[in-house]
Amino acid sequence: MHIDPIFIIASALAIAVLLASAATHKLRAPARFARQLADYQLLPEAVTRPAARVIPVVEL
């Protein structure tokens, strides 16, 4: 079974657009994203702010 290359390219582009859009929103309001990240309480407080700066860059 062969997958059409157009489907693979379209899927990759859709994921790229989704991640770029998410990163753009986080970069426009970094303090808001840091607060949202802190609200989830998944990371220690000392790591939350640096992680809020790194995550959008990694998404891009």
N, C-alpha and C positions, 0 to 999 in steps of 0.2 A: 504494500500500500504506500503510495507516494502522496505527499502533501504538496499542494500547489505552492510554489514559491511566493506568489502574490499574497496568499493567506499569511505566510510567515512574515513577510515584509509589512503587511498591514497591521498585524498583531504587534510587531516590534514598534512600529510608529505610534500606535495607540497607547502602548505602555509608556513610551518616551514622552508623549504629550501629557499623559496623566501625571507622571513624576515631575515634569517641568512645571506644570501648573501648580502642583502641591508645593514645590520648592519656592516658586515665585511668591505665593501667599505667605509663606513662612519668612521669606527675606524682606517682604514689605512691612511686616509687623513683628519684629524679633522679640519684643518684650511680651507681646500677647502669646506668641508661641511658647516662650519660656514659662509663662504662667500656666498655660494649658499642659505643658509637659510636667510641671511640678504638681499640678492637680491630680494627675494619674498616680503619683507617688510610686513610680516604678524604679526610679533612680534615687540615690542619696542626694540630699540637698546640695552638697558640694559639687556634684557632677552634673546637675541639671542645667545650669547656665552654659557651661562649655559644650554640653551635648546639644543644646538648643542652637548653638552657633555652627556646629559640625554637621548636623543632620541635613539641613537644606543644601549644603555644599555637596554632600555625598549623593543626595537625590539628583542634583543637577549632573 
